[in-house]
Amino acid sequence: MFRGVIDRTSHEGGLLLTFTGSSPALGSIIVREEDGQYIGKIDAVIGSTDAPLAHVAHLDRKRSEEHTSELQSLTNLVCRLL
C-alpha cells in the first residue's frame, strides 16, 4: 500500500508527498489514513529516483486555504484501492 507524507504545497495548489518504495499509480485516490477522508488524486510523480515526490491534485475545492494548511501537518496519507 502506498503511504506518503505531505512535504509542501505545489505551485499548482496541489500537495507534494514524499514516499519510499514503489511509486503510486497515476489516478490513485489518496485519503487520510485515520478517517478515510478524500484528499485528492495522484496526477504525477516527479523528482529523482533518490527523492521522488508524488503530486496530489483534484483537491476538494470547497476546502478553505486554512484547511489546506491543516492538511500539511498530516503525516499519514494512503492510497485507497477501488
Buried (B, 14 or more C-beta within 10 A) or exposed (E): EBBBEBBEBBEEEBBBBBBEEEEBEEEBBBBBBEEEEEBBBBBBBEEEEEEBBBBBBBBEEEEEEEEBEEBEEBEEBBBBEE
